[in-house]
Amino acid sequence: MARPCLLWLLLLLMPAAHAAGMAAATPSLLAPQPLRITFPLVEGGASGPSGSDVFLDVGRVSASGGRERANAIRITRRVSVKLEGVGATARMSVALQADTPGVTVRVDGAALSTVPRLVDPAHRVGSVVVHQIEMIIPAGVPAGPFLNNLQWLAETD
């Protein structure tokens, strides 16, 4: 039975807090500097106007049309992530906004939950890093549309 699927990637920016060691700086320089997360390339998807919202539509999937693994549908896509802002490196984490019962979502092999999961401990600001997103939908999941939201978080040291 076919299931229309939409994987919607969202981000949540966490301000960069790197003002330590700037005792003589003016107060405006001590304010946290935000990082901006953009998605320059999404395999099978499109970016929103700002480049920070990405929509990945995997279309209709069915057990007979997808790659099967033990009575499940496995969908894999790549997404590139770029950080813009101040600082040399940042920690990148990803979390599900809400769990979809029975569906497993992984980034770079790490299973996601609603608790942020570190996927890149030292993402270089200004560099593009490619991550692999994988969804595993067991055959027992009821047919119908579903939406997964991923929140991407970046934090400097």
PyMOL CGO cylinders between C-alpha atoms (Angstrom):
from pymol import cmd
from pymol.cgo import CYLINDER

trace = [
    CYLINDER, 0.00, 0.00, 0.00, 1.43, 3.40, -0.96, 0.3, 1, 1, 1, 1, 1, 1,
    CYLINDER, 1.43, 3.40, -0.96, 2.19, 6.03, 1.66, 0.3, 1, 1, 1, 1, 1, 1,
    CYLINDER, 2.19, 6.03, 1.66, 2.77, 9.68, 0.72, 0.3, 1, 1, 1, 1, 1, 1,
    CYLINDER, 2.77, 9.68, 0.72, 5.68, 10.93, 2.82, 0.3, 1, 1, 1, 1, 1, 1,
    CYLINDER, 5.68, 10.93, 2.82, 7.07, 14.38, 3.45, 0.3, 1, 1, 1, 1, 1, 1,
    CYLINDER, 7.07, 14.38, 3.45, 10.17, 14.97, 5.47, 0.3, 1, 1, 1, 1, 1, 1,
    CYLINDER, 10.17, 14.97, 5.47, 10.33, 18.59, 6.43, 0.3, 1, 1, 1, 1, 1, 1,
    CYLINDER, 10.33, 18.59, 6.43, 13.56, 19.91, 7.82, 0.3, 1, 1, 1, 1, 1, 1,
    CYLINDER, 13.56, 19.91, 7.82, 13.39, 22.88, 10.09, 0.3, 1, 1, 1, 1, 1, 1,
    CYLINDER, 13.39, 22.88, 10.09, 16.05, 24.52, 12.07, 0.3, 1, 1, 1, 1, 1, 1,
    CYLINDER, 16.05, 24.52, 12.07, 16.27, 26.14, 15.40, 0.3, 1, 1, 1, 1, 1, 1,
    CYLINDER, 16.27, 26.14, 15.40, 19.14, 28.56, 15.81, 0.3, 1, 1, 1, 1, 1, 1,
    CYLINDER, 19.14, 28.56, 15.81, 20.84, 28.76, 19.14, 0.3, 1, 1, 1, 1, 1, 1,
    CYLINDER, 20.84, 28.76, 19.14, 22.82, 31.94, 19.73, 0.3, 1, 1, 1, 1, 1, 1,
    CYLINDER, 22.82, 31.94, 19.73, 26.56, 31.58, 19.76, 0.3, 1, 1, 1, 1, 1, 1,
    CYLINDER, 26.56, 31.58, 19.76, 28.03, 32.38, 23.14, 0.3, 1, 1, 1, 1, 1, 1,
    CYLINDER, 28.03, 32.38, 23.14, 31.71, 33.00, 22.62, 0.3, 1, 1, 1, 1, 1, 1,
    CYLINDER, 31.71, 33.00, 22.62, 32.32, 36.27, 24.45, 0.3, 1, 1, 1, 1, 1, 1,
    CYLINDER, 32.32, 36.27, 24.45, 34.58, 34.68, 27.08, 0.3, 1, 1, 1, 1, 1, 1,
    CYLINDER, 34.58, 34.68, 27.08, 37.98, 36.32, 27.35, 0.3, 1, 1, 1, 1, 1, 1,
    CYLINDER, 37.98, 36.32, 27.35, 36.79, 39.74, 26.13, 0.3, 1, 1, 1, 1, 1, 1,
    CYLINDER, 36.79, 39.74, 26.13, 36.82, 41.59, 29.47, 0.3, 1, 1, 1, 1, 1, 1,
    CYLINDER, 36.82, 41.59, 29.47, 37.86, 44.91, 27.93, 0.3, 1, 1, 1, 1, 1, 1,
    CYLINDER, 37.86, 44.91, 27.93, 35.30, 44.78, 25.13, 0.3, 1, 1, 1, 1, 1, 1,
    CYLINDER, 35.30, 44.78, 25.13, 32.32, 47.08, 24.94, 0.3, 1, 1, 1, 1, 1, 1,
    CYLINDER, 32.32, 47.08, 24.94, 28.93, 45.65, 26.04, 0.3, 1, 1, 1, 1, 1, 1,
    CYLINDER, 28.93, 45.65, 26.04, 27.68, 45.47, 22.44, 0.3, 1, 1, 1, 1, 1, 1,
    CYLINDER, 27.68, 45.47, 22.44, 30.61, 43.18, 21.56, 0.3, 1, 1, 1, 1, 1, 1,
    CYLINDER, 30.61, 43.18, 21.56, 29.74, 40.91, 24.48, 0.3, 1, 1, 1, 1, 1, 1,
    CYLINDER, 29.74, 40.91, 24.48, 26.28, 40.17, 23.11, 0.3, 1, 1, 1, 1, 1, 1,
    CYLINDER, 26.28, 40.17, 23.11, 25.88, 36.66, 21.72, 0.3, 1, 1, 1, 1, 1, 1,
    CYLINDER, 25.88, 36.66, 21.72, 26.46, 36.45, 17.98, 0.3, 1, 1, 1, 1, 1, 1,
    CYLINDER, 26.46, 36.45, 17.98, 23.95, 34.24, 16.16, 0.3, 1, 1, 1, 1, 1, 1,
    CYLINDER, 23.95, 34.24, 16.16, 24.91, 31.48, 13.78, 0.3, 1, 1, 1, 1, 1, 1,
    CYLINDER, 24.91, 31.48, 13.78, 22.90, 31.01, 10.64, 0.3, 1, 1, 1, 1, 1, 1,
    CYLINDER, 22.90, 31.01, 10.64, 22.28, 27.49, 9.35, 0.3, 1, 1, 1, 1, 1, 1,
    CYLINDER, 22.28, 27.49, 9.35, 21.69, 27.11, 5.62, 0.3, 1, 1, 1, 1, 1, 1,
    CYLINDER, 21.69, 27.11, 5.62, 21.13, 24.08, 3.42, 0.3, 1, 1, 1, 1, 1, 1,
    CYLINDER, 21.13, 24.08, 3.42, 22.87, 24.72, 0.06, 0.3, 1, 1, 1, 1, 1, 1,
    CYLINDER, 22.87, 24.72, 0.06, 22.08, 21.29, -1.40, 0.3, 1, 1, 1, 1, 1, 1,
    CYLINDER, 22.08, 21.29, -1.40, 19.26, 18.91, -0.59, 0.3, 1, 1, 1, 1, 1, 1,
    CYLINDER, 19.26, 18.91, -0.59, 18.98, 15.66, -2.53, 0.3, 1, 1, 1, 1, 1, 1,
    CYLINDER, 18.98, 15.66, -2.53, 15.37, 15.49, -3.72, 0.3, 1, 1, 1, 1, 1, 1,
    CYLINDER, 15.37, 15.49, -3.72, 14.28, 18.68, -2.00, 0.3, 1, 1, 1, 1, 1, 1,
    CYLINDER, 14.28, 18.68, -2.00, 14.11, 22.44, -2.15, 0.3, 1, 1, 1, 1, 1, 1,
    CYLINDER, 14.11, 22.44, -2.15, 15.10, 25.32, 0.10, 0.3, 1, 1, 1, 1, 1, 1,
    CYLINDER, 15.10, 25.32, 0.10, 12.76, 28.04, 1.22, 0.3, 1, 1, 1, 1, 1, 1,
    CYLINDER, 12.76, 28.04, 1.22, 13.45, 31.69, 0.28, 0.3, 1, 1, 1, 1, 1, 1,
    CYLINDER, 13.45, 31.69, 0.28, 15.81, 32.23, 3.23, 0.3, 1, 1, 1, 1, 1, 1,
    CYLINDER, 15.81, 32.23, 3.23, 17.78, 29.04, 2.60, 0.3, 1, 1, 1, 1, 1, 1,
    CYLINDER, 17.78, 29.04, 2.60, 17.25, 28.00, 6.21, 0.3, 1, 1, 1, 1, 1, 1,
    CYLINDER, 17.25, 28.00, 6.21, 14.00, 26.07, 5.71, 0.3, 1, 1, 1, 1, 1, 1,
    CYLINDER, 14.00, 26.07, 5.71, 14.24, 22.93, 3.63, 0.3, 1, 1, 1, 1, 1, 1,
    CYLINDER, 14.24, 22.93, 3.63, 11.43, 20.79, 2.32, 0.3, 1, 1, 1, 1, 1, 1,
    CYLINDER, 11.43, 20.79, 2.32, 12.25, 17.24, 1.34, 0.3, 1, 1, 1, 1, 1, 1,
    CYLINDER, 12.25, 17.24, 1.34, 9.38, 15.46, -0.36, 0.3, 1, 1, 1, 1, 1, 1,
    CYLINDER, 9.38, 15.46, -0.36, 10.08, 11.76, -0.83, 0.3, 1, 1, 1, 1, 1, 1,
    CYLINDER, 10.08, 11.76, -0.83, 6.82, 11.29, -2.72, 0.3, 1, 1, 1, 1, 1, 1,
    CYLINDER, 6.82, 11.29, -2.72, 4.71, 8.16, -2.52, 0.3, 1, 1, 1, 1, 1, 1,
    CYLINDER, 4.71, 8.16, -2.52, 6.47, 5.11, -1.20, 0.3, 1, 1, 1, 1, 1, 1,
    CYLINDER, 6.47, 5.11, -1.20, 5.38, 1.52, -0.95, 0.3, 1, 1, 1, 1, 1, 1,
    CYLINDER, 5.38, 1.52, -0.95, 6.93, -1.71, 0.21, 0.3, 1, 1, 1, 1, 1, 1,
    CYLINDER, 6.93, -1.71, 0.21, 7.15, -2.94, -3.37, 0.3, 1, 1, 1, 1, 1, 1,
    CYLINDER, 7.15, -2.94, -3.37, 8.74, 0.27, -4.66, 0.3, 1, 1, 1, 1, 1, 1,
    CYLINDER, 8.74, 0.27, -4.66, 11.28, 1.02, -1.96, 0.3, 1, 1, 1, 1, 1, 1,
    CYLINDER, 11.28, 1.02, -1.96, 14.38, -0.68, -0.69, 0.3, 1, 1, 1, 1, 1, 1,
    CYLINDER, 14.38, -0.68, -0.69, 13.16, -3.23, 1.82, 0.3, 1, 1, 1, 1, 1, 1,
    CYLINDER, 13.16, -3.23, 1.82, 14.89, -4.34, 4.97, 0.3, 1, 1, 1, 1, 1, 1,
    CYLINDER, 14.89, -4.34, 4.97, 13.02, -6.84, 7.15, 0.3, 1, 1, 1, 1, 1, 1,
    CYLINDER, 13.02, -6.84, 7.15, 9.53, -5.70, 6.10, 0.3, 1, 1, 1, 1, 1, 1,
    CYLINDER, 9.53, -5.70, 6.10, 10.36, -2.01, 6.19, 0.3, 1, 1, 1, 1, 1, 1,
    CYLINDER, 10.36, -2.01, 6.19, 10.81, 0.81, 3.71, 0.3, 1, 1, 1, 1, 1, 1,
    CYLINDER, 10.81, 0.81, 3.71, 14.17, 2.56, 3.91, 0.3, 1, 1, 1, 1, 1, 1,
    CYLINDER, 14.17, 2.56, 3.91, 14.52, 6.05, 2.42, 0.3, 1, 1, 1, 1, 1, 1,
    CYLINDER, 14.52, 6.05, 2.42, 17.92, 7.74, 2.32, 0.3, 1, 1, 1, 1, 1, 1,
    CYLINDER, 17.92, 7.74, 2.32, 18.69, 11.31, 1.25, 0.3, 1, 1, 1, 1, 1, 1,
    CYLINDER, 18.69, 11.31, 1.25, 21.68, 13.61, 1.60, 0.3, 1, 1, 1, 1, 1, 1,
    CYLINDER, 21.68, 13.61, 1.60, 21.58, 17.19, 2.77, 0.3, 1, 1, 1, 1, 1, 1,
    CYLINDER, 21.58, 17.19, 2.77, 24.42, 19.69, 2.97, 0.3, 1, 1, 1, 1, 1, 1,
    CYLINDER, 24.42, 19.69, 2.97, 24.61, 22.05, 5.92, 0.3, 1, 1, 1, 1, 1, 1,
    CYLINDER, 24.61, 22.05, 5.92, 26.54, 25.31, 6.07, 0.3, 1, 1, 1, 1, 1, 1,
    CYLINDER, 26.54, 25.31, 6.07, 27.09, 27.51, 9.10, 0.3, 1, 1, 1, 1, 1, 1,
    CYLINDER, 27.09, 27.51, 9.10, 27.52, 31.24, 8.67, 0.3, 1, 1, 1, 1, 1, 1,
    CYLINDER, 27.52, 31.24, 8.67, 28.55, 33.59, 11.44, 0.3, 1, 1, 1, 1, 1, 1,
    CYLINDER, 28.55, 33.59, 11.44, 31.28, 34.28, 13.95, 0.3, 1, 1, 1, 1, 1, 1,
    CYLINDER, 31.28, 34.28, 13.95, 33.61, 31.67, 15.38, 0.3, 1, 1, 1, 1, 1, 1,
    CYLINDER, 33.61, 31.67, 15.38, 35.79, 28.89, 14.04, 0.3, 1, 1, 1, 1, 1, 1,
    CYLINDER, 35.79, 28.89, 14.04, 33.72, 25.81, 14.85, 0.3, 1, 1, 1, 1, 1, 1,
    CYLINDER, 33.72, 25.81, 14.85, 30.34, 24.91, 16.28, 0.3, 1, 1, 1, 1, 1, 1,
    CYLINDER, 30.34, 24.91, 16.28, 28.61, 21.83, 17.62, 0.3, 1, 1, 1, 1, 1, 1,
    CYLINDER, 28.61, 21.83, 17.62, 25.76, 20.63, 15.40, 0.3, 1, 1, 1, 1, 1, 1,
    CYLINDER, 25.76, 20.63, 15.40, 22.86, 18.73, 16.93, 0.3, 1, 1, 1, 1, 1, 1,
    CYLINDER, 22.86, 18.73, 16.93, 19.61, 17.45, 15.45, 0.3, 1, 1, 1, 1, 1, 1,
    CYLINDER, 19.61, 17.45, 15.45, 16.32, 16.52, 17.13, 0.3, 1, 1, 1, 1, 1, 1,
    CYLINDER, 16.32, 16.52, 17.13, 12.87, 15.42, 16.04, 0.3, 1, 1, 1, 1, 1, 1,
    CYLINDER, 12.87, 15.42, 16.04, 10.21, 17.98, 16.80, 0.3, 1, 1, 1, 1, 1, 1,
    CYLINDER, 10.21, 17.98, 16.80, 7.82, 15.10, 17.50, 0.3, 1, 1, 1, 1, 1, 1,
    CYLINDER, 7.82, 15.10, 17.50, 8.12, 11.32, 17.26, 0.3, 1, 1, 1, 1, 1, 1,
    CYLINDER, 8.12, 11.32, 17.26, 6.16, 9.49, 14.56, 0.3, 1, 1, 1, 1, 1, 1,
    CYLINDER, 6.16, 9.49, 14.56, 5.18, 6.15, 16.13, 0.3, 1, 1, 1, 1, 1, 1,
    CYLINDER, 5.18, 6.15, 16.13, 7.01, 3.26, 14.52, 0.3, 1, 1, 1, 1, 1, 1,
    CYLINDER, 7.01, 3.26, 14.52, 9.20, 5.39, 12.23, 0.3, 1, 1, 1, 1, 1, 1,
    CYLINDER, 9.20, 5.39, 12.23, 12.95, 5.63, 12.81, 0.3, 1, 1, 1, 1, 1, 1,
    CYLINDER, 12.95, 5.63, 12.81, 14.81, 8.71, 11.59, 0.3, 1, 1, 1, 1, 1, 1,
    CYLINDER, 14.81, 8.71, 11.59, 18.61, 8.74, 11.56, 0.3, 1, 1, 1, 1, 1, 1,
    CYLINDER, 18.61, 8.74, 11.56, 21.21, 11.34, 10.68, 0.3, 1, 1, 1, 1, 1, 1,
    CYLINDER, 21.21, 11.34, 10.68, 24.63, 9.90, 9.83, 0.3, 1, 1, 1, 1, 1, 1,
    CYLINDER, 24.63, 9.90, 9.83, 23.55, 6.61, 11.40, 0.3, 1, 1, 1, 1, 1, 1,
    CYLINDER, 23.55, 6.61, 11.40, 22.52, 8.13, 14.74, 0.3, 1, 1, 1, 1, 1, 1,
    CYLINDER, 22.52, 8.13, 14.74, 18.87, 7.48, 15.67, 0.3, 1, 1, 1, 1, 1, 1,
    CYLINDER, 18.87, 7.48, 15.67, 17.00, 10.68, 16.50, 0.3, 1, 1, 1, 1, 1, 1,
    CYLINDER, 17.00, 10.68, 16.50, 14.47, 11.44, 19.21, 0.3, 1, 1, 1, 1, 1, 1,
    CYLINDER, 14.47, 11.44, 19.21, 12.99, 14.63, 20.63, 0.3, 1, 1, 1, 1, 1, 1,
    CYLINDER, 12.99, 14.63, 20.63, 16.23, 15.07, 22.62, 0.3, 1, 1, 1, 1, 1, 1,
    CYLINDER, 16.23, 15.07, 22.62, 18.94, 16.82, 20.56, 0.3, 1, 1, 1, 1, 1, 1,
    CYLINDER, 18.94, 16.82, 20.56, 21.64, 14.42, 19.33, 0.3, 1, 1, 1, 1, 1, 1,
    CYLINDER, 21.64, 14.42, 19.33, 25.17, 15.60, 18.53, 0.3, 1, 1, 1, 1, 1, 1,
    CYLINDER, 25.17, 15.60, 18.53, 25.96, 14.81, 14.88, 0.3, 1, 1, 1, 1, 1, 1,
    CYLINDER, 25.96, 14.81, 14.88, 29.03, 17.01, 14.35, 0.3, 1, 1, 1, 1, 1, 1,
    CYLINDER, 29.03, 17.01, 14.35, 31.15, 18.07, 17.34, 0.3, 1, 1, 1, 1, 1, 1,
    CYLINDER, 31.15, 18.07, 17.34, 33.31, 20.49, 15.31, 0.3, 1, 1, 1, 1, 1, 1,
    CYLINDER, 33.31, 20.49, 15.31, 31.51, 21.83, 12.23, 0.3, 1, 1, 1, 1, 1, 1,
    CYLINDER, 31.51, 21.83, 12.23, 33.73, 24.54, 10.73, 0.3, 1, 1, 1, 1, 1, 1,
    CYLINDER, 33.73, 24.54, 10.73, 31.89, 27.83, 10.32, 0.3, 1, 1, 1, 1, 1, 1,
    CYLINDER, 31.89, 27.83, 10.32, 31.80, 28.71, 6.62, 0.3, 1, 1, 1, 1, 1, 1,
    CYLINDER, 31.80, 28.71, 6.62, 32.24, 25.10, 5.48, 0.3, 1, 1, 1, 1, 1, 1,
    CYLINDER, 32.24, 25.10, 5.48, 29.65, 22.83, 3.90, 0.3, 1, 1, 1, 1, 1, 1,
    CYLINDER, 29.65, 22.83, 3.90, 29.20, 19.40, 5.50, 0.3, 1, 1, 1, 1, 1, 1,
    CYLINDER, 29.20, 19.40, 5.50, 27.06, 16.67, 3.92, 0.3, 1, 1, 1, 1, 1, 1,
    CYLINDER, 27.06, 16.67, 3.92, 24.84, 14.60, 6.23, 0.3, 1, 1, 1, 1, 1, 1,
    CYLINDER, 24.84, 14.60, 6.23, 22.82, 11.51, 5.38, 0.3, 1, 1, 1, 1, 1, 1,
    CYLINDER, 22.82, 11.51, 5.38, 19.19, 11.37, 6.51, 0.3, 1, 1, 1, 1, 1, 1,
    CYLINDER, 19.19, 11.37, 6.51, 17.57, 7.95, 6.69, 0.3, 1, 1, 1, 1, 1, 1,
    CYLINDER, 17.57, 7.95, 6.69, 13.94, 7.08, 7.42, 0.3, 1, 1, 1, 1, 1, 1,
    CYLINDER, 13.94, 7.08, 7.42, 12.88, 3.52, 8.19, 0.3, 1, 1, 1, 1, 1, 1,
    CYLINDER, 12.88, 3.52, 8.19, 9.14, 2.90, 7.97, 0.3, 1, 1, 1, 1, 1, 1,
    CYLINDER, 9.14, 2.90, 7.97, 8.06, -0.56, 9.17, 0.3, 1, 1, 1, 1, 1, 1,
    CYLINDER, 8.06, -0.56, 9.17, 5.38, -2.35, 7.15, 0.3, 1, 1, 1, 1, 1, 1,
    CYLINDER, 5.38, -2.35, 7.15, 3.09, -2.21, 10.20, 0.3, 1, 1, 1, 1, 1, 1,
    CYLINDER, 3.09, -2.21, 10.20, 2.85, 1.60, 10.16, 0.3, 1, 1, 1, 1, 1, 1,
    CYLINDER, 2.85, 1.60, 10.16, -0.65, 2.54, 8.94, 0.3, 1, 1, 1, 1, 1, 1,
    CYLINDER, -0.65, 2.54, 8.94, -0.88, 3.93, 5.41, 0.3, 1, 1, 1, 1, 1, 1,
    CYLINDER, -0.88, 3.93, 5.41, -1.31, 7.66, 5.07, 0.3, 1, 1, 1, 1, 1, 1,
    CYLINDER, -1.31, 7.66, 5.07, 0.65, 10.89, 4.99, 0.3, 1, 1, 1, 1, 1, 1,
    CYLINDER, 0.65, 10.89, 4.99, 3.01, 11.83, 7.76, 0.3, 1, 1, 1, 1, 1, 1,
    CYLINDER, 3.01, 11.83, 7.76, 5.36, 14.69, 8.41, 0.3, 1, 1, 1, 1, 1, 1,
    CYLINDER, 5.36, 14.69, 8.41, 8.67, 14.64, 10.26, 0.3, 1, 1, 1, 1, 1, 1,
    CYLINDER, 8.67, 14.64, 10.26, 10.29, 17.86, 11.41, 0.3, 1, 1, 1, 1, 1, 1,
    CYLINDER, 10.29, 17.86, 11.41, 13.99, 17.94, 12.17, 0.3, 1, 1, 1, 1, 1, 1,
    CYLINDER, 13.99, 17.94, 12.17, 15.39, 20.78, 14.24, 0.3, 1, 1, 1, 1, 1, 1,
    CYLINDER, 15.39, 20.78, 14.24, 19.04, 21.58, 13.49, 0.3, 1, 1, 1, 1, 1, 1,
    CYLINDER, 19.04, 21.58, 13.49, 20.90, 23.36, 16.29, 0.3, 1, 1, 1, 1, 1, 1,
    CYLINDER, 20.90, 23.36, 16.29, 24.32, 25.01, 16.24, 0.3, 1, 1, 1, 1, 1, 1,
    CYLINDER, 24.32, 25.01, 16.24, 26.28, 26.27, 19.22, 0.3, 1, 1, 1, 1, 1, 1,
    CYLINDER, 26.28, 26.27, 19.22, 29.79, 27.70, 19.39, 0.3, 1, 1, 1, 1, 1, 1,
    CYLINDER, 29.79, 27.70, 19.39, 32.22, 27.11, 22.24, 0.3, 1, 1, 1, 1, 1, 1,
]
cmd.load_cgo(trace, "trace")
